[in-house]
Amino acid sequence: MPSLTVRNIPAEVMQKIREAAADERRSVNAEVVHLLEQAARQRIPSADLDKLYRKIRASRRAIARRHGPATDSAELVRQMREGRAKARG
């Protein structure tokens, strides 16, 4: 099985790893392997991200074609506040 040497780990990071290892009743090495496995599983390849971004943009364009351009929510909030101020005043 491959091994890895990691240098210059910040003290606060190492302390958190030690604490997590103790909480999980693992060795520090086992905890680091566990953390690396989690990070590797969560990683999304950039090609997949590019595909996702394209799908999102296409969906937004389709929604805009069907329903018109999106409204700026900040502008809506501003209008609501101005309307309340006028109703009070």
Gaussian input, Z-matrix of N, CA and C with variables (Angstrom, degrees):
# hf/3-21g

backbone

0 1
 N
 C     1     B1
 C     2     B2     1     A1
 N     3     B3     2     A2     1     D1
 C     4     B4     3     A3     2     D2
 C     5     B5     4     A4     3     D3
 N     6     B6     5     A5     4     D4
 C     7     B7     6     A6     5     D5
 C     8     B8     7     A7     6     D6
 N     9     B9     8     A8     7     D7
 C    10    B10     9     A9     8     D8
 C    11    B11    10    A10     9     D9
 N    12    B12    11    A11    10    D10
 C    13    B13    12    A12    11    D11
 C    14    B14    13    A13    12    D12
 N    15    B15    14    A14    13    D13
 C    16    B16    15    A15    14    D14
 C    17    B17    16    A16    15    D15
 N    18    B18    17    A17    16    D16
 C    19    B19    18    A18    17    D17
 C    20    B20    19    A19    18    D18
 N    21    B21    20    A20    19    D19
 C    22    B22    21    A21    20    D20
 C    23    B23    22    A22    21    D21
 N    24    B24    23    A23    22    D22
 C    25    B25    24    A24    23    D23
 C    26    B26    25    A25    24    D24
 N    27    B27    26    A26    25    D25
 C    28    B28    27    A27    26    D26
 C    29    B29    28    A28    27    D27
 N    30    B30    29    A29    28    D28
 C    31    B31    30    A30    29    D29
 C    32    B32    31    A31    30    D30
 N    33    B33    32    A32    31    D31
 C    34    B34    33    A33    32    D32
 C    35    B35    34    A34    33    D33
 N    36    B36    35    A35    34    D34
 C    37    B37    36    A36    35    D35
 C    38    B38    37    A37    36    D36
 N    39    B39    38    A38    37    D37
 C    40    B40    39    A39    38    D38
 C    41    B41    40    A40    39    D39
 N    42    B42    41    A41    40    D40
 C    43    B43    42    A42    41    D41
 C    44    B44    43    A43    42    D42
 N    45    B45    44    A44    43    D43
 C    46    B46    45    A45    44    D44
 C    47    B47    46    A46    45    D45
 N    48    B48    47    A47    46    D46
 C    49    B49    48    A48    47    D47
 C    50    B50    49    A49    48    D48
 N    51    B51    50    A50    49    D49
 C    52    B52    51    A51    50    D50
 C    53    B53    52    A52    51    D51
 N    54    B54    53    A53    52    D52
 C    55    B55    54    A54    53    D53
 C    56    B56    55    A55    54    D54
 N    57    B57    56    A56    55    D55
 C    58    B58    57    A57    56    D56
 C    59    B59    58    A58    57    D57
 N    60    B60    59    A59    58    D58
 C    61    B61    60    A60    59    D59
 C    62    B62    61    A61    60    D60
 N    63    B63    62    A62    61    D61
 C    64    B64    63    A63    62    D62
 C    65    B65    64    A64    63    D63
 N    66    B66    65    A65    64    D64
 C    67    B67    66    A66    65    D65
 C    68    B68    67    A67    66    D66
 N    69    B69    68    A68    67    D67
 C    70    B70    69    A69    68    D68
 C    71    B71    70    A70    69    D69
 N    72    B72    71    A71    70    D70
 C    73    B73    72    A72    71    D71
 C    74    B74    73    A73    72    D72
 N    75    B75    74    A74    73    D73
 C    76    B76    75    A75    74    D74
 C    77    B77    76    A76    75    D75
 N    78    B78    77    A77    76    D76
 C    79    B79    78    A78    77    D77
 C    80    B80    79    A79    78    D78
 N    81    B81    80    A80    79    D79
 C    82    B82    81    A81    80    D80
 C    83    B83    82    A82    81    D81
 N    84    B84    83    A83    82    D82
 C    85    B85    84    A84    83    D83
 C    86    B86    85    A85    84    D84
 N    87    B87    86    A86    85    D85
 C    88    B88    87    A87    86    D86
 C    89    B89    88    A88    87    D87
 N    90    B90    89    A89    88    D88
 C    91    B91    90    A90    89    D89
 C    92    B92    91    A91    90    D90
 N    93    B93    92    A92    91    D91
 C    94    B94    93    A93    92    D92
 C    95    B95    94    A94    93    D93
 N    96    B96    95    A95    94    D94
 C    97    B97    96    A96    95    D95
 C    98    B98    97    A97    96    D96
 N    99    B99    98    A98    97    D97
 C   100   B100    99    A99    98    D98
 C   101   B101   100   A100    99    D99
 N   102   B102   101   A101   100   D100
 C   103   B103   102   A102   101   D101
 C   104   B104   103   A103   102   D102
 N   105   B105   104   A104   103   D103
 C   106   B106   105   A105   104   D104
 C   107   B107   106   A106   105   D105
 N   108   B108   107   A107   106   D106
 C   109   B109   108   A108   107   D107
 C   110   B110   109   A109   108   D108
 N   111   B111   110   A110   109   D109
 C   112   B112   111   A111   110   D110
 C   113   B113   112   A112   111   D111
 N   114   B114   113   A113   112   D112
 C   115   B115   114   A114   113   D113
 C   116   B116   115   A115   114   D114
 N   117   B117   116   A116   115   D115
 C   118   B118   117   A117   116   D116
 C   119   B119   118   A118   117   D117
 N   120   B120   119   A119   118   D118
 C   121   B121   120   A120   119   D119
 C   122   B122   121   A121   120   D120
 N   123   B123   122   A122   121   D121
 C   124   B124   123   A123   122   D122
 C   125   B125   124   A124   123   D123
 N   126   B126   125   A125   124   D124
 C   127   B127   126   A126   125   D125
 C   128   B128   127   A127   126   D126
 N   129   B129   128   A128   127   D127
 C   130   B130   129   A129   128   D128
 C   131   B131   130   A130   129   D129
 N   132   B132   131   A131   130   D130
 C   133   B133   132   A132   131   D131
 C   134   B134   133   A133   132   D132
 N   135   B135   134   A134   133   D133
 C   136   B136   135   A135   134   D134
 C   137   B137   136   A136   135   D135
 N   138   B138   137   A137   136   D136
 C   139   B139   138   A138   137   D137
 C   140   B140   139   A139   138   D138
 N   141   B141   140   A140   139   D139
 C   142   B142   141   A141   140   D140
 C   143   B143   142   A142   141   D141
 N   144   B144   143   A143   142   D142
 C   145   B145   144   A144   143   D143
 C   146   B146   145   A145   144   D144
 N   147   B147   146   A146   145   D145
 C   148   B148   147   A147   146   D146
 C   149   B149   148   A148   147   D147
 N   150   B150   149   A149   148   D148
 C   151   B151   150   A150   149   D149
 C   152   B152   151   A151   150   D150
 N   153   B153   152   A152   151   D151
 C   154   B154   153   A153   152   D152
 C   155   B155   154   A154   153   D153
 N   156   B156   155   A155   154   D154
 C   157   B157   156   A156   155   D155
 C   158   B158   157   A157   156   D156
 N   159   B159   158   A158   157   D157
 C   160   B160   159   A159   158   D158
 C   161   B161   160   A160   159   D159
 N   162   B162   161   A161   160   D160
 C   163   B163   162   A162   161   D161
 C   164   B164   163   A163   162   D162
 N   165   B165   164   A164   163   D163
 C   166   B166   165   A165   164   D164
 C   167   B167   166   A166   165   D165
 N   168   B168   167   A167   166   D166
 C   169   B169   168   A168   167   D167
 C   170   B170   169   A169   168   D168
 N   171   B171   170   A170   169   D169
 C   172   B172   171   A171   170   D170
 C   173   B173   172   A172   171   D171
 N   174   B174   173   A173   172   D172
 C   175   B175   174   A174   173   D173
 C   176   B176   175   A175   174   D174
 N   177   B177   176   A176   175   D175
 C   178   B178   177   A177   176   D176
 C   179   B179   178   A178   177   D177
 N   180   B180   179   A179   178   D178
 C   181   B181   180   A180   179   D179
 C   182   B182   181   A181   180   D180
 N   183   B183   182   A182   181   D181
 C   184   B184   183   A183   182   D182
 C   185   B185   184   A184   183   D183
 N   186   B186   185   A185   184   D184
 C   187   B187   186   A186   185   D185
 C   188   B188   187   A187   186   D186
 N   189   B189   188   A188   187   D187
 C   190   B190   189   A189   188   D188
 C   191   B191   190   A190   189   D189
 N   192   B192   191   A191   190   D190
 C   193   B193   192   A192   191   D191
 C   194   B194   193   A193   192   D192
 N   195   B195   194   A194   193   D193
 C   196   B196   195   A195   194   D194
 C   197   B197   196   A196   195   D195
 N   198   B198   197   A197   196   D196
 C   199   B199   198   A198   197   D197
 C   200   B200   199   A199   198   D198
 N   201   B201   200   A200   199   D199
 C   202   B202   201   A201   200   D200
 C   203   B203   202   A202   201   D201
 N   204   B204   203   A203   202   D202
 C   205   B205   204   A204   203   D203
 C   206   B206   205   A205   204   D204
 N   207   B207   206   A206   205   D205
 C   208   B208   207   A207   206   D206
 C   209   B209   208   A208   207   D207
 N   210   B210   209   A209   208   D208
 C   211   B211   210   A210   209   D209
 C   212   B212   211   A211   210   D210
 N   213   B213   212   A212   211   D211
 C   214   B214   213   A213   212   D212
 C   215   B215   214   A214   213   D213
 N   216   B216   215   A215   214   D214
 C   217   B217   216   A216   215   D215
 C   218   B218   217   A217   216   D216
 N   219   B219   218   A218   217   D217
 C   220   B220   219   A219   218   D218
 C   221   B221   220   A220   219   D219
 N   222   B222   221   A221   220   D220
 C   223   B223   222   A222   221   D221
 C   224   B224   223   A223   222   D222
 N   225   B225   224   A224   223   D223
 C   226   B226   225   A225   224   D224
 C   227   B227   226   A226   225   D225
 N   228   B228   227   A227   226   D226
 C   229   B229   228   A228   227   D227
 C   230   B230   229   A229   228   D228
 N   231   B231   230   A230   229   D229
 C   232   B232   231   A231   230   D230
 C   233   B233   232   A232   231   D231
 N   234   B234   233   A233   232   D232
 C   235   B235   234   A234   233   D233
 C   236   B236   235   A235   234   D234
 N   237   B237   236   A236   235   D235
 C   238   B238   237   A237   236   D236
 C   239   B239   238   A238   237   D237
 N   240   B240   239   A239   238   D238
 C   241   B241   240   A240   239   D239
 C   242   B242   241   A241   240   D240
 N   243   B243   242   A242   241   D241
 C   244   B244   243   A243   242   D242
 C   245   B245   244   A244   243   D243
 N   246   B246   245   A245   244   D244
 C   247   B247   246   A246   245   D245
 C   248   B248   247   A247   246   D246
 N   249   B249   248   A248   247   D247
 C   250   B250   249   A249   248   D248
 C   251   B251   250   A250   249   D249
 N   252   B252   251   A251   250   D250
 C   253   B253   252   A252   251   D251
 C   254   B254   253   A253   252   D252
 N   255   B255   254   A254   253   D253
 C   256   B256   255   A255   254   D254
 C   257   B257   256   A256   255   D255
 N   258   B258   257   A257   256   D256
 C   259   B259   258   A258   257   D257
 C   260   B260   259   A259   258   D258
 N   261   B261   260   A260   259   D259
 C   262   B262   261   A261   260   D260
 C   263   B263   262   A262   261   D261
 N   264   B264   263   A263   262   D262
 C   265   B265   264   A264   263   D263
 C   266   B266   265   A265   264   D264

   B1=1.4520
   B2=1.5315
   B3=1.3152
   B4=1.4735
   B5=1.5292
   B6=1.3118
   B7=1.4600
   B8=1.5233
   B9=1.3271
   B10=1.4500
   B11=1.5217
   B12=1.3034
   B13=1.4599
   B14=1.5126
   B15=1.3204
   B16=1.4558
   B17=1.5235
   B18=1.3089
   B19=1.4613
   B20=1.5207
   B21=1.3161
   B22=1.4754
   B23=1.5285
   B24=1.3183
   B25=1.4712
   B26=1.5286
   B27=1.3199
   B28=1.4666
   B29=1.5378
   B30=1.3124
   B31=1.4650
   B32=1.5272
   B33=1.3325
   B34=1.4654
   B35=1.5282
   B36=1.3228
   B37=1.4678
   B38=1.5202
   B39=1.3127
   B40=1.4650
   B41=1.5232
   B42=1.3280
   B43=1.4659
   B44=1.5248
   B45=1.3196
   B46=1.4688
   B47=1.5168
   B48=1.3166
   B49=1.4643
   B50=1.5235
   B51=1.3270
   B52=1.4756
   B53=1.5237
   B54=1.3300
   B55=1.4666
   B56=1.5249
   B57=1.3284
   B58=1.4690
   B59=1.5179
   B60=1.3236
   B61=1.4676
   B62=1.5209
   B63=1.3207
   B64=1.4654
   B65=1.5279
   B66=1.3462
   B67=1.4694
   B68=1.5216
   B69=1.3129
   B70=1.4660
   B71=1.5293
   B72=1.3233
   B73=1.4693
   B74=1.5297
   B75=1.3298
   B76=1.4550
   B77=1.5180
   B78=1.3250
   B79=1.4587
   B80=1.5276
   B81=1.3253
   B82=1.4650
   B83=1.5176
   B84=1.3303
   B85=1.4654
   B86=1.5301
   B87=1.3411
   B88=1.4678
   B89=1.5276
   B90=1.3347
   B91=1.4687
   B92=1.5233
   B93=1.3224
   B94=1.4617
   B95=1.5312
   B96=1.3276
   B97=1.4699
   B98=1.5276
   B99=1.3256
   B100=1.4671
   B101=1.5335
   B102=1.3320
   B103=1.4719
   B104=1.5290
   B105=1.3209
   B106=1.4713
   B107=1.5281
   B108=1.3377
   B109=1.4702
   B110=1.5219
   B111=1.3386
   B112=1.4720
   B113=1.5275
   B114=1.3231
   B115=1.4684
   B116=1.5273
   B117=1.3217
   B118=1.4698
   B119=1.5252
   B120=1.3430
   B121=1.4724
   B122=1.5244
   B123=1.3294
   B124=1.4612
   B125=1.5250
   B126=1.2983
   B127=1.4628
   B128=1.5244
   B129=1.3056
   B130=1.4681
   B131=1.5192
   B132=1.3373
   B133=1.4743
   B134=1.5280
   B135=1.3252
   B136=1.4654
   B137=1.5256
   B138=1.3295
   B139=1.4706
   B140=1.5257
   B141=1.3501
   B142=1.4608
   B143=1.5223
   B144=1.3373
   B145=1.4647
   B146=1.5150
   B147=1.3289
   B148=1.4688
   B149=1.5214
   B150=1.3247
   B151=1.4696
   B152=1.5358
   B153=1.3328
   B154=1.4587
   B155=1.5202
   B156=1.3356
   B157=1.4690
   B158=1.5235
   B159=1.3368
   B160=1.4650
   B161=1.5274
   B162=1.3420
   B163=1.4651
   B164=1.5226
   B165=1.3360
   B166=1.4605
   B167=1.5264
   B168=1.3350
   B169=1.4717
   B170=1.5273
   B171=1.3267
   B172=1.4673
   B173=1.5278
   B174=1.3269
   B175=1.4652
   B176=1.5167
   B177=1.3347
   B178=1.4665
   B179=1.5224
   B180=1.3382
   B181=1.4720
   B182=1.5275
   B183=1.3316
   B184=1.4673
   B185=1.5282
   B186=1.3184
   B187=1.4678
   B188=1.5286
   B189=1.3222
   B190=1.4721
   B191=1.5252
   B192=1.3414
   B193=1.4687
   B194=1.5280
   B195=1.3254
   B196=1.4574
   B197=1.5197
   B198=1.3334
   B199=1.4624
   B200=1.5218
   B201=1.3029
   B202=1.4579
   B203=1.5238
   B204=1.3165
   B205=1.4584
   B206=1.5262
   B207=1.2975
   B208=1.4636
   B209=1.5168
   B210=1.3145
   B211=1.4520
   B212=1.5184
   B213=1.2986
   B214=1.4517
   B215=1.5253
   B216=1.3235
   B217=1.4579
   B218=1.5205
   B219=1.3261
   B220=1.4643
   B221=1.5259
   B222=1.3127
   B223=1.4638
   B224=1.5337
   B225=1.3359
   B226=1.4638
   B227=1.5255
   B228=1.3279
   B229=1.4666
   B230=1.5205
   B231=1.3182
   B232=1.4584
   B233=1.5365
   B234=1.3272
   B235=1.4628
   B236=1.5251
   B237=1.3431
   B238=1.4593
   B239=1.5209
   B240=1.3298
   B241=1.4643
   B242=1.5255
   B243=1.3191
   B244=1.4670
   B245=1.5241
   B246=1.3371
   B247=1.4630
   B248=1.5178
   B249=1.3261
   B250=1.4618
   B251=1.5308
   B252=1.3284
   B253=1.4718
   B254=1.5298
   B255=1.3229
   B256=1.4662
   B257=1.5341
   B258=1.3320
   B259=1.4633
   B260=1.5279
   B261=1.3226
   B262=1.4732
   B263=1.5217
   B264=1.3156
   B265=1.4542
   B266=1.4488
   A1=108.02
   A2=117.30
   A3=120.80
   A4=110.88
   A5=115.31
   A6=120.33
   A7=108.57
   A8=115.42
   A9=121.78
   A10=108.29
   A11=116.45
   A12=121.22
   A13=107.87
   A14=115.95
   A15=120.86
   A16=107.66
   A17=115.84
   A18=121.28
   A19=110.51
   A20=115.09
   A21=122.92
   A22=113.30
   A23=116.24
   A24=120.41
   A25=107.55
   A26=118.33
   A27=119.61
   A28=110.88
   A29=115.78
   A30=121.16
   A31=111.96
   A32=117.34
   A33=119.71
   A34=111.37
   A35=117.86
   A36=121.20
   A37=109.53
   A38=116.57
   A39=120.49
   A40=110.72
   A41=116.92
   A42=120.31
   A43=110.92
   A44=116.47
   A45=119.67
   A46=111.42
   A47=116.95
   A48=120.45
   A49=109.62
   A50=117.17
   A51=120.60
   A52=110.84
   A53=116.26
   A54=120.24
   A55=111.28
   A56=116.48
   A57=120.40
   A58=110.71
   A59=116.66
   A60=120.92
   A61=110.13
   A62=116.81
   A63=120.44
   A64=110.84
   A65=116.37
   A66=120.26
   A67=111.94
   A68=116.41
   A69=121.59
   A70=112.52
   A71=115.67
   A72=121.81
   A73=111.57
   A74=113.31
   A75=121.24
   A76=107.94
   A77=114.92
   A78=118.98
   A79=107.30
   A80=116.28
   A81=119.59
   A82=109.36
   A83=117.12
   A84=120.38
   A85=110.71
   A86=117.12
   A87=120.50
   A88=110.77
   A89=116.38
   A90=119.68
   A91=111.04
   A92=117.41
   A93=121.07
   A94=110.30
   A95=117.17
   A96=120.50
   A97=109.06
   A98=117.07
   A99=121.44
   A100=110.45
   A101=116.92
   A102=120.83
   A103=111.46
   A104=116.44
   A105=119.94
   A106=110.91
   A107=116.82
   A108=119.99
   A109=110.58
   A110=116.59
   A111=120.12
   A112=110.93
   A113=116.46
   A114=120.40
   A115=110.65
   A116=116.90
   A117=120.19
   A118=110.91
   A119=117.18
   A120=120.05
   A121=111.64
   A122=116.79
   A123=120.40
   A124=113.23
   A125=116.78
   A126=120.39
   A127=110.49
   A128=115.25
   A129=121.26
   A130=106.70
   A131=117.70
   A132=119.80
   A133=111.41
   A134=116.64
   A135=120.44
   A136=111.94
   A137=117.85
   A138=119.95
   A139=110.17
   A140=116.53
   A141=120.00
   A142=110.85
   A143=116.83
   A144=119.88
   A145=111.15
   A146=116.72
   A147=120.06
   A148=110.41
   A149=116.79
   A150=121.00
   A151=110.04
   A152=116.46
   A153=120.60
   A154=111.17
   A155=117.27
   A156=120.76
   A157=111.18
   A158=117.28
   A159=120.19
   A160=111.07
   A161=117.16
   A162=121.05
   A163=110.88
   A164=115.99
   A165=119.81
   A166=109.99
   A167=116.46
   A168=119.57
   A169=110.95
   A170=117.44
   A171=121.04
   A172=110.31
   A173=117.16
   A174=120.61
   A175=110.98
   A176=116.20
   A177=119.52
   A178=111.08
   A179=116.41
   A180=119.03
   A181=110.91
   A182=117.04
   A183=120.86
   A184=110.61
   A185=117.42
   A186=121.22
   A187=109.86
   A188=116.68
   A189=120.40
   A190=110.64
   A191=117.36
   A192=119.82
   A193=110.51
   A194=116.83
   A195=120.69
   A196=113.23
   A197=116.61
   A198=120.36
   A199=114.58
   A200=117.24
   A201=120.05
   A202=110.43
   A203=115.96
   A204=119.67
   A205=111.17
   A206=115.99
   A207=121.78
   A208=110.09
   A209=115.53
   A210=121.47
   A211=108.47
   A212=116.39
   A213=121.71
   A214=108.51
   A215=118.14
   A216=121.13
   A217=111.87
   A218=117.73
   A219=119.97
   A220=110.04
   A221=116.62
   A222=120.70
   A223=110.37
   A224=117.69
   A225=120.56
   A226=110.78
   A227=117.32
   A228=121.10
   A229=109.89
   A230=117.13
   A231=121.48
   A232=110.29
   A233=116.94
   A234=121.07
   A235=111.15
   A236=116.50
   A237=120.13
   A238=110.68
   A239=117.05
   A240=120.95
   A241=111.22
   A242=116.08
   A243=119.32
   A244=110.42
   A245=116.68
   A246=120.70
   A247=112.12
   A248=116.87
   A249=120.22
   A250=111.16
   A251=115.38
   A252=119.30
   A253=110.30
   A254=117.08
   A255=121.00
   A256=110.06
   A257=117.57
   A258=121.12
   A259=110.80
   A260=117.39
   A261=121.85
   A262=112.04
   A263=114.69
   A264=120.70
   A265=115.21
   D1=138.70
   D2=-179.24
   D3=-65.32
   D4=157.88
   D5=174.84
   D6=-129.45
   D7=166.95
   D8=-175.05
   D9=-144.20
   D10=136.39
   D11=173.67
   D12=-108.76
   D13=128.62
   D14=-179.57
   D15=-116.04
   D16=127.02
   D17=-178.69
   D18=-112.88
   D19=161.55
   D20=173.73
   D21=59.17
   D22=41.96
   D23=176.18
   D24=-75.64
   D25=126.56
   D26=177.56
   D27=-57.94
   D28=141.68
   D29=-175.87
   D30=-55.81
   D31=-41.61
   D32=-177.94
   D33=-67.80
   D34=-33.28
   D35=176.55
   D36=-68.01
   D37=-45.14
   D38=179.49
   D39=-61.37
   D40=-39.49
   D41=178.94
   D42=-63.47
   D43=-41.71
   D44=178.46
   D45=-65.05
   D46=-37.73
   D47=177.62
   D48=-64.93
   D49=-43.20
   D50=178.19
   D51=-60.92
   D52=-43.93
   D53=179.55
   D54=-63.63
   D55=-44.34
   D56=178.72
   D57=-62.37
   D58=-41.81
   D59=178.64
   D60=-60.68
   D61=-44.94
   D62=179.69
   D63=-63.69
   D64=-43.86
   D65=179.18
   D66=-59.92
   D67=-37.22
   D68=-176.95
   D69=-93.19
   D70=1.06
   D71=-178.35
   D72=55.45
   D73=48.59
   D74=176.64
   D75=-121.80
   D76=161.80
   D77=169.86
   D78=-73.68
   D79=163.12
   D80=176.53
   D81=-59.56
   D82=-41.79
   D83=179.32
   D84=-60.12
   D85=-46.80
   D86=-179.63
   D87=-62.79
   D88=-37.23
   D89=178.73
   D90=-65.98
   D91=-42.74
   D92=179.13
   D93=-63.86
   D94=-41.91
   D95=177.49
   D96=-61.43
   D97=-43.40
   D98=178.49
   D99=-59.72
   D100=-46.31
   D101=179.73
   D102=-62.90
   D103=-40.30
   D104=178.33
   D105=-65.27
   D106=-40.45
   D107=178.15
   D108=-62.18
   D109=-44.05
   D110=178.60
   D111=-60.59
   D112=-46.60
   D113=-178.57
   D114=-63.03
   D115=-40.39
   D116=-179.11
   D117=-66.30
   D118=-37.35
   D119=179.04
   D120=-68.54
   D121=-33.80
   D122=-176.17
   D123=-82.05
   D124=-15.24
   D125=-176.62
   D126=-65.62
   D127=135.12
   D128=176.73
   D129=-110.98
   D130=120.06
   D131=179.13
   D132=-57.95
   D133=145.96
   D134=-176.77
   D135=-60.59
   D136=-32.18
   D137=177.87
   D138=-62.92
   D139=-39.01
   D140=178.10
   D141=-68.42
   D142=-37.87
   D143=177.03
   D144=-63.65
   D145=-42.26
   D146=177.81
   D147=-59.40
   D148=-42.96
   D149=179.21
   D150=-63.63
   D151=-42.37
   D152=178.55
   D153=-62.61
   D154=-45.36
   D155=178.54
   D156=-59.59
   D157=-41.57
   D158=178.38
   D159=-62.41
   D160=-41.26
   D161=179.29
   D162=-64.49
   D163=-41.58
   D164=179.82
   D165=-63.73
   D166=-45.99
   D167=179.83
   D168=-61.90
   D169=-41.88
   D170=178.92
   D171=-63.33
   D172=-40.82
   D173=178.69
   D174=-64.19
   D175=-42.16
   D176=179.46
   D177=-64.15
   D178=-39.76
   D179=177.48
   D180=-64.24
   D181=-41.94
   D182=179.69
   D183=-63.41
   D184=-41.39
   D185=178.42
   D186=-64.27
   D187=-42.73
   D188=179.56
   D189=-63.48
   D190=-38.52
   D191=178.00
   D192=-64.36
   D193=-40.81
   D194=-177.87
   D195=-75.33
   D196=-39.75
   D197=-169.53
   D198=-118.96
   D199=1.64
   D200=-178.00
   D201=89.04
   D202=172.12
   D203=-177.41
   D204=-65.96
   D205=153.28
   D206=179.55
   D207=-67.44
   D208=151.92
   D209=178.04
   D210=-96.88
   D211=140.36
   D212=178.32
   D213=-71.22
   D214=116.17
   D215=-176.65
   D216=-63.53
   D217=-33.18
   D218=177.92
   D219=-62.02
   D220=-39.17
   D221=178.68
   D222=-66.04
   D223=-40.07
   D224=178.36
   D225=-62.51
   D226=-43.94
   D227=179.22
   D228=-62.50
   D229=-42.94
   D230=179.05
   D231=-59.21
   D232=-44.92
   D233=-179.74
   D234=-64.05
   D235=-40.41
   D236=178.99
   D237=-63.14
   D238=-44.20
   D239=-179.93
   D240=-64.43
   D241=-42.20
   D242=178.48
   D243=-63.33
   D244=-38.96
   D245=178.58
   D246=-63.88
   D247=-40.61
   D248=177.48
   D249=-66.63
   D250=-39.76
   D251=179.84
   D252=-63.44
   D253=-40.39
   D254=179.72
   D255=-67.67
   D256=-37.77
   D257=-178.98
   D258=-66.91
   D259=-33.75
   D260=178.42
   D261=-75.96
   D262=-34.81
   D263=-167.68
   D264=-88.18

